Amino acid sequence: MAAKQYDPLGASSRSISQPIVGISPLGIAGITALGVSIFFVPALMGIALAVIGSLFVKHEKLSFGWISVALVFILLLAINLCKSPDGDLQWYLLVHRKFASQSFSDVISSGDWSLRWSEFVYYFSSFVVSRVFDGSYVSLIVLIHSLIYGVYIAALVFMSRAFGLKGGETLLCIIFGMVFAITFTQTTQLVRQYICGSLILLAAVLLLNGRWVVFLVLSIAAVFVHNSAVILLALVLASYSASKAKSWRAGSLVFMFIAGAYVFGYLLSSPQWSFISEVSLVEKNDGEISVAIKLMDGALLFIFLALGRVRDESGRFVLRSRAYRYWRFMYLSYFVFLIAVSGSPLLSLRFYFYIEWFRILPILYLIIAIRKIRMFGVFALSLIVVAVIGWALRVTYGAWDYGGSVDEISVNSLPGWISRISENNHFK
């Protein structure tokens, strides 16, 4: 008998007589009414449609789940298009527009310290898109958004498939990751780091599945998007080796790598060892991560480690597996590395953002641990509410201008959105 293929956002198996989408007539009427009104309040209706998609569709028949994911993707893209080109985004836009009229080599060799041949992959992508769309602001945002979130969604789909999540559970994981785990307001600032993070996460997932060729392609691309990927790549390979080793060898490797991560991080952030990194990078301060965010990430790591201790009635560890050892080693080692580089404000800030790609792990394993309980629906709804509130707070109180608060953005009409995007597209 042929192996049954599992589609994480569709039905794993069904007969022709079964409905493709399990939606009630009331659900269809509600979706139609909301679809008609999307012209007037697009953001609010986009969120409503995504929520309805997850509530009215049966667990095993979640073909409609892709529409929910697409709506969230488009909603985030539209809000990013409304963002004023400030900070790093303004610089990326300037480079993007230069590509429209100058050769790739001329721009890269212009003398700007941020433009390096060793990080050509993103810039070449920007060059190609700029030539096609004449360096427009819209084309830049679509490129950045698609690379970050598109690759991230692919990674979460493969992770969900590997852990045997059902359609609704996969949808929950993806939406939480898109809305909360990744800091939305930074996706158009730390552009190359965020693209790099998504690429490395997808590479790490595929390596665990034995997809070595794709892993190498993605890893090389990540390194040439942002050179800091070398550190993440070393972590992924060490985690893979540790997950395969026998217990005593794995223990030795864990100790050695975590100790090495701490020592390397300390040297990287110490002015006395400036030959490893420029003194300016060690002493420069571009800001800091809030204590609340650090406490949240510490709590998420604690939850992840605690879940590894859960036992069933027979005393067997429920979630212990090679995959869990792989992610635990990677997660814990990187957390230790962050502690080590805390001596340098700039390095601590720039490397800290990579922890965002680990935030989905505690949530994914929590879903696996409690998905059979009766109150799982309440947990899922609570998780989405927390994610949306967190996202709204970041947009409202962040440093970047999206054309108003979340309330103002949500009730803006479609013509209002088009006017805002057009204004940004003609930014000088």
N, C-alpha and C positions, 0 to 999 in steps of 0.2 A: 504493500500500500504506500502510495506517495506521501511524503511528509506534508503535514498541513502548514501552509504559509500563514503567518500572522501579520495582519495590517494594524498597526497600533492606533490608527485613527479611523478605522473602518471595521467591518465585520470580519471576524476570523474565518467563519464559514456560515453559509446560509443557502437555502434552496431558492429557486427562482420565484416561488410563490410567496416568499417572505418579503415584507416591505423593506425598502432600502433604508428609509429613515422613519424612526418611530416617533412621529409627532401627532399630537391630537388635533382635531379640527379647530379647537380653541387656540392651540398654539399657532396653527397656520394663519388664523384670522389675526391674531396679535402680531405676528411677524409681518404680515401684509400691511397692517395699519402703521406699524412703526417704520416700515420701509418707505411708505408714501411720505411720512413726515420727516424723513431724514434730511430733506432739502432745507428744512427750517432750523433744526438744531442737530447738526451732523454728529458732533462729538458725543452728546448725551445719547442719541439714538444708536450710535455705534456700540457704546458700552451696553445698552439695553439689549441689542440684538445678540451680542456675545453671551450675555448672561442667559437669555432665553434659549440660545442654542444649546447651552450646557444643561438647562433644566428640563426641556421638553423632549430630549432625545434619549432613547434607551441606551443602557451601558454597552451592549454588544452591537449596536447598530449606529455607530457614531460617524457615519459619513459626513453628517452635517458639522461635525467637530472641526473639520478643516475650514469651514466658513467662519466659525467662531475665532479660530486662530488668525485667519486672514483679516478679519475685522479689527482685531487688536493690533495686528501688524500695521494695517493701513491707518488706524487711528493714531498710533504713535508716530508714524511717518508724517501724517498731516500736521501734528503738533510740532514736530521737529522742523517742518517747512515754515512754520510761523515764527520760529526762533530768530531773533535779530543776530546778524553775523558779528558777534563780539568775541574777544579773547582769541583762543587758538583757532576757532572756526573762521575768523576773519583772515587769519594767515593762510589757512588751507584754501579758502576761496581765492585769495590773491594768487597762490601757486596754480590753482585750477584754471584761472583765467589766463595766466601766462602761457599755459600749455596750448591754449586755443590759437595762439599766434606765433609761438616760438617752438623750436625743436626740443625734443625731450632732453638731449644731451646738453643743450645750452642752458636750460633751466636748472638741471641738476648740478651743473658745474658753475653756477652763478656766484658761488662763494658764501651763500647762506649756510651757516653751520648746521641747521636742521635738515638740509637736503644732502643725503649721503647716497652714494652708489650702493653701499652695503644694505640699503633699505629701499631698493628700487621697486619692489613688487607693488606696493600701494601706489606709488607715484606713477608707475606705468599704467595702472588701471585708471587713475585720474586723467592721465594724458589721453588715453583712448576715448574715454567718455567725453572729455572736454572737446576733443576734435569733432566728435559726432554732434554734440549739442551746443557748440560754440561757447563753452566755458560757463554755462548758466548755473545759477545758484541751485535751482531745482535739481539739475542733474547731479550736482555734488552731493546734496543731501540724500537723494535716492541711492546713489552709489554707496555712501557710508552706511546708511541704514540697512540696506540689503546685505552688505557684507557682514555686518555685526549680527543682526538678528536672524538673517537667513541661515548662516552657518550655525548659530546658536540653537535654532529650532531643530536643525538636522541632528545636532549632537544629542539633544534631549529626546528626539524620536528614537535614535539608536539605543540610548540608555534605557528608555522605557521598554523597548522591544527586548533587550537583553535581560531585564528583570521581570519580564512577563506581565507588565501592567496592562490592564484593560483600557479600552478606549477612553472612558471618562476619567480614569486615573491619569492617563497620559495627558489628556487635555488640561487637567488641573495642574500637573507638573509644568507644562509648557507655558500656560498663562501666568502662573506664579513667577516662573523664571524670567519671562519677558517684562513683567510689570514691576517686580520687586527685587529679584536677585541682582540684576544688572541695574546700575544707577543710570536711569534714563537721561538725566541732565548732563551727564559726562560723556555720553556717546558721541557728541559732536565737538568735544573738547580734546579728550585723550583718544583721538581717532585711531591712530595706528596701534596703540596699546590694546584697545578694545577689540579691534579686528584680530590682533594677535591672540588675545585671550580666547576668542571663539574658535579660532583655528586649532589652537593647542588642545582645547577641550574635546573637539571632534576627533583630533588625532589620537588623544588618550583613550577615548571610547573605542575607536576602531582597532587600536593596538591590542586592547584586551580581548577583542573578537578575532585576533589573528590576522588582521588586514594590514600586513607589513608594508606593502607597496603604497597603498593610500596613506598610511601613517607617515612614510618617508616624504611623500609629495607634500602633504599638509605641513609637516614639520619644517621642511626647507622653505616653503612659502612663508610660514610664520616668522622664521628667523630673518628673512629678507623683507618682511613688513616692519618689524621692530627687533633690533638686535638683542633686546633683553629676553627674547624667547629662548635663548640658549640656556638660561637658568631654569626655565620651566621645562625645557626638553630634557635636561639632565635629571630633573626630578621625576619626570614621567618614566624614563628608562630605568632609573634606580628603583622606582616603585614596582615596575614590571618584574624586575629581577627578584626583588624581595618577595613578591607574591608567589613566585614559583619555587623559591628555595625551601629547603627543609627547615624545620623550626629553629634549630640552633644557628644555622647559617643566616636565616632571615633575621633573627634577633641581633646577631652581630652586625649585619648590614644596616639594619635600622639604626642601631646605636652609632655606627660610624658615619652614616649619611647625615643624621640629625646633628651630630656633633660638628661634622664638616660644614653643614649649612649655617650653623651658628658662627663658626670661626670665619667662614667666607663673608658672611653678612657683616660681622664686626670689622673685618679688614676693609671691606668695601665702604663702610661708613666712617672710618677713622681718618682724620687728617694726617696722622703719622704715616699712613700707608697710601699716600696720594698717587703713587705710581700705578695703583690698581684703578683708581678713578680720579678724575680731575678734582683739585682742591675746591674749585667753584661748585662742583656738584655736591661735594660733601658739606660745604658750609652754607650754600644758598638755601633760602627758605621761601617756598611758594605757598605756604599755608599748611594746615594740618587737618587730620581726620578727627572728627568730634569723638569725645569719650563715649557718647551714647552708641555710636556706630561700632566702636571697638568692643564695647560690652555686648552688643547684639551678636557680633561675629564670634566672640568668645562663648556666648550661650549656645549658638548654633553648633560650634565644634563640640561642646560638652554633650549636647543632645545626640550628635552623631556617634560619639564614643560610648555614651550610655546605651544606645540602641544595640551596640555590639555585645552587651552583657545580658540582653533579654534571653530567657530560656523558655522552652515549652514544658509541658507536663512531665516529660521524660527526663528533663534536665539538660536537653541538648540546646546549644546556642542556636536561636532561630535564624539570625541574619549572618552568622559567621560563614564566610565563603572566601574563595580566592579573590573574587571581585571586591568584597568588603576589605580584605587586607590591602589590596592594591590602592583603593581610594583612601583608606585610613592612613597608610604610609605617606601618601602624597599630601593629604590635607594637613596632617600633623607636622610634617617636615616643613612645609611652606609657612605654617603659622610660627614655627620656631625661627625660621629665616627672617620673618617680619620683625620679631622681637630683637633679633641681632642687628638689623639695619636701622632700628629706632634712634640710634645715635646721630643719624643724618636726617634732618627734617625733609630735605628734598627727595632723597632716595626712599625714605619711609613712605612719603606721599605717593611717589610714582609706582613703587612696587606694591603698595597696599591694595591698589585697585584690582590686582589679579586675584585677590581672595574672593572677589565677587563670583567667580566661576566655580567656586567650591560651595557657595551658599545653597545650591539646589540639592546637594547630597543629603543633608539632614532631612530635608522635606521629602525627597524621594524614598529614603529608607523609613521615614515615619509613615508614609502612605502604605508601604509594604507591611509594616508592623501592625497597623490598626485598621486596614481596609475591610476586615471581616466583622468589625463591631457594628452594632445597630446605629450608633450615632456618627457614623462616618460622613453622612451627608451634612451634618451640622459642622463637623470639622472642616470639610471641603469649603463650605460657604464662608466660614469664619476665616479661612486662609485667604480666600479671594478678597474679602472685605479688608483684611489687614494689608494685603498687597496694594489695593487701590488707595487706601488711606495713606500708606507710606509714599506711594507715587505722587499723590496729590500734594502732600506736604513738601516733597522735594521740588516740585514745579513751582508751587506758590512762594516758598521761602528761599528758593535758590537764588544764585547771583545772576541768572540769565533771564532775558525778557522774551516771553512767548506771546506777548500781546495782551496780557492781563492775568488775573488769578485763574485758578481752575474753574471756578464758578462762571467767570466771564467768558472763558474759552468754551465751556460746555454749551452755553446758550447762544453762542455766536452763529449767525446764519451762514449758509454756504457762500453767498456773495461776499459776506464779510471775510470769510476765510480766504477766498480767492483774491480779494483786494490786499490782504496782509501778505500772502505769498508773492503776489506780483510786485509789491513794494520791496520785499527782500530780494527778489530776482533782479531788480534794477539798482540794488545797493552799489554805491560807488566807494 
